[in-house]
Amino acid sequence: SDAVARIKEWTKRMDIHEWIGNKVEDLSKGMQQKIQFIGTVLHNPDLLILDEPFSGIDPIVVAEAQEIIKDLKIAD
């Protein structure tokens, strides 16, 4: 139940909640990267290593992701 609540929270935050239930291959590359990011942060890791997290995504999504990463750092 905690995992489901966190998934809902993250999908709303990343603005992909309306796509829940779709196959990953039906999503755009940017949305797929958002899903991968959610899977990475969902369990609140102590350390997060991102390898080229902004490659291939549009500037608006980059700005959103940078803000979220800053928020994660502050949450510590």
Sequence and secondary structure as in RCSB ss.txt:
>XXXX:A:sequence
SDAVARIKEWTKRMDIHEWIGNKVEDLSKGMQQKIQFIGTVLHNPDLLILDEPFSGIDPIVVAEAQEIIKDLKIA
D
>XXXX:A:secstr
 HHHHHHHHHHHHTT GGGTTS GGGS HHHHHHHHHHHHHTT  S    SSTTTTS HHHHHHHHHHHHHHHHH
 
